Amino acid sequence: MVNVLLILLAIGAGLIWSLRDQSEYADILDHGGLSATARVYPTKSTKRISDVVAALANDDTVDDLQVQFGVNKTTSYIYEKGSVQKLPLDSGQFFSAADYNSTIPVAVVGRTAAENLYVGSNQKYLQVNGQYLSVIGVTGSDASPRLNNHIFINASAQGTTYNPELKHVEVLADTDDWTTVNSTLKRILGAHSYKHLANAKTQVNSTRDKHLGAFFTYLILLAIGLVIVAAINVWLTPAIKVAGGDRPLRNHYIFSMAGSYLPGAIIAIAIGTGIAWWRLYITNHVRLVGSAIVMLAIFIVANQLLMFWQLRRKERSREIT
């Protein structure tokens, strides 16, 4: 019974992390593919978007980078280099490396924005500044109405019909390697500092931590559940009679009992974690495995303490009688 309960708790832990991962992913979609660690670079530079794209494309020290030039809350010019967060597509494709070095502007639009496109000769077009841009892809998600309304246009090193100075747009960047990229971005953008994504004017407020209180409540309930299962395990474990002075025997018994239930507990939590890995939406599997290790540690500590408390209580009871 104890092992079955541990399997269920491990699956429950996976469900908690799944909900958290879904919340984080929805937040990324709300910000057009930018993660929570993305930065905003205020600049008054007169450089143009094409100058920045060309400089980044020719800089071998910069990789796995996404830069968005926010015009407003619904329109962004975007440049990507290397491996970055991909947006879900309903149809078509996202920008390729060739699009970032082309004189032809193209667009990827959200599914709601796609309803207002001009269609001609089996091709959809987006009207921007009096020009019709070919739409090469439609992105969208049920979890992000903002993404469904957003418009992305390729930021090109060759320049397009819209090529404003940096001081007229909001520059947002995202990468996994800020140690290398930060100084390069500040130099190219002419920025002296950066702000966090929460301060972006062309982005919505983060919803990532909207349910943070409930998330921690679930984790606390999970820990309480582990303690309860440990108490059941101790209750089902036959206790030896230990005289008040037999502390070595008592301690040896407590540690030896750990060897009897520990293999089953490890297998049960591993099975539950495996089911969560296989069946649930999990993006951070390292975090899932880490939580399984913490669960096992809580269960072991709770078992040992409760077993010690049970034996000490019985010792005192015999001393009184």
Disulfide bonds with the S-S distance in Angstrom:
none
